[in-house]
Amino acid sequence: MESTRAELAAPTERLAPRPHVVLLASPGAGHLIPLAELARRLVDDHGFAATLVTFTDLSTAEALSGVPACVATAALPAVPLDDLPAGTSMETVLFELVHRSLPNLRAILRSVGAPLAALVPDFFCSAALPLAAELGVPGYVFVPSNLTTIALMRATVELHDGVPPGEYRDLPELLCLPGGVSLRRTDLPRSFQSSNEPVYAHLLEEGRRYRGADGILVNTFYELEPATVEEFKQAAGRGAFPPVFPVGPFVRPSTSSDEAAGASACIEWLDRQPTGSVVYVSFGSGGSLTVEQTAELAAGLEASGHRFLWVVRMPNLDGNDGHDHEDKQNPLAWLPAGFLERTADKGLAVAAWAPQVRVLSHPATAVFVSHCGWNSALESASAGVPIVAWPLYAEQRMNAVVLEGSVGVALRPRARERGEIAAVVKELMEGADKGRAVRRQAGDLQQAAARAWSPEGSSRRALEQVAATWKKVTLAEVK
């Protein structure tokens, strides 16, 4: 009879609703991809149900295609934004979009069938945190970037403690952050370089709301920023900042698009190259060089004498570029005349896209010329590939400082001209001094990234701690 009772009880247990986590992603693949991977781990490893909420206005079908099947998605209805002045910055549009979408987000949160366990907005959506308090559930901010990004936000907020409303102060010319990171003002994202920037006040308000979060989840891992992690632990102990949990690296898995013809061509070409012989060049989905920079990079790669796989995107054509191409929509048409023919035996240039995770993890790939977007940085770290740092915009210059200085897995050309580019590529590929040290550190970091998600790894333990807290709150509500 006991076995019969167990069999009868099993279906009821299976039907018991799982605690539900709702995650809110701001637009852009760089934000959506790691948040989707966090959601997958919450479902697969910790037994939660998860819904990833996006914005209809600015989200793309391409970015959503990478969301794991186990994660539900919900799109917030479009809201009117046509009353915003012409020329409003994208950041300001985003913050306004979040504010105007809060009633719709509240409706989604109230419609969740299972017990709501937590609300996790990403770091541009902290305006949603009061909804967590309203519903009596934990509110955690997700940061798709590194701890230095949060340290910058925290420093900005602390600079304004006690300052009258409406008064804004510039950050110092040299900003010293936890972990020994020193940033010149020109290293900061443009929005932080001057208190006169229109979006500066929005970012300050965003950072102030972080103090009201129950915790901060960051797409990094302990071994990548150990001193910064420890400083944040001390701040949390003093009550100066919410507890911070390094729960990365979240690296996007291979998708069906990786099996497309273009992807196969890249991998087949790499398969024919010697181990550790290829320089991979890519500047992210939103990065573009000028025509002049494209020419200098091409000349530098050619002068280095090394094999390369270059994902070429359309150059920035602002201003008079002095060229007249028949096929202006083909990125390869903007490469210097004769370059492809001269390098045909050593290089492969592809238009617009390559399966980056597969390329970086391929045995032939040795060096990554990168814009230092954080997703790309973590993909490189997870593959053990050192970086030639070529930051373009947003927080990428700051990331480059961290990767070159405190982490030690990157080198940056002193100037973006062919001689410097060739010299840095050669140093990372074959250098016996600085290049060897960076290559060794990249290999060590690869092992550390793998350990972070091992059964006793730092990131696994951190997420287990958060998940246990959420489940405890959910059980208390159910009782």
Secondary structure as GFF3:
##gff-version 3
##sequence-region A 1 479
A	DSSP	alpha_helix	2	15	.	.	.	ID=ss1
A	DSSP	beta_strand	20	24	.	.	.	ID=ss2
A	DSSP	alpha_helix	29	46	.	.	.	ID=ss3
A	DSSP	beta_strand	49	55	.	.	.	ID=ss4
A	DSSP	alpha_helix	61	64	.	.	.	ID=ss5
A	DSSP	beta_strand	72	76	.	.	.	ID=ss6
A	DSSP	alpha_helix	90	111	.	.	.	ID=ss7
A	DSSP	beta_strand	116	121	.	.	.	ID=ss8
A	DSSP	three_ten_helix	126	128	.	.	.	ID=ss9
A	DSSP	alpha_helix	129	135	.	.	.	ID=ss10
A	DSSP	beta_strand	140	143	.	.	.	ID=ss11
A	DSSP	alpha_helix	147	159	.	.	.	ID=ss12
A	DSSP	beta_strand	174	177	.	.	.	ID=ss13
A	DSSP	three_ten_helix	178	180	.	.	.	ID=ss14
A	DSSP	beta_strand	181	184	.	.	.	ID=ss15
A	DSSP	three_ten_helix	185	187	.	.	.	ID=ss16
A	DSSP	alpha_helix	190	193	.	.	.	ID=ss17
A	DSSP	alpha_helix	200	210	.	.	.	ID=ss18
A	DSSP	beta_strand	215	218	.	.	.	ID=ss19
A	DSSP	three_ten_helix	222	224	.	.	.	ID=ss20
A	DSSP	alpha_helix	226	238	.	.	.	ID=ss21
A	DSSP	beta_strand	244	246	.	.	.	ID=ss22
A	DSSP	three_ten_helix	256	259	.	.	.	ID=ss23
A	DSSP	alpha_helix	261	271	.	.	.	ID=ss24
A	DSSP	beta_strand	278	282	.	.	.	ID=ss25
A	DSSP	alpha_helix	291	304	.	.	.	ID=ss26
A	DSSP	beta_strand	307	312	.	.	.	ID=ss27
A	DSSP	three_ten_helix	331	334	.	.	.	ID=ss28
A	DSSP	alpha_helix	339	342	.	.	.	ID=ss29
A	DSSP	beta_strand	347	351	.	.	.	ID=ss30
A	DSSP	alpha_helix	356	361	.	.	.	ID=ss31
A	DSSP	beta_strand	365	370	.	.	.	ID=ss32
A	DSSP	alpha_helix	374	383	.	.	.	ID=ss33
A	DSSP	beta_strand	387	389	.	.	.	ID=ss34
A	DSSP	alpha_helix	396	402	.	.	.	ID=ss35
A	DSSP	pi_helix	403	407	.	.	.	ID=ss36
A	DSSP	beta_strand	410	411	.	.	.	ID=ss37
A	DSSP	alpha_helix	418	430	.	.	.	ID=ss38
A	DSSP	alpha_helix	434	452	.	.	.	ID=ss39
A	DSSP	alpha_helix	458	478	.	.	.	ID=ss40
###
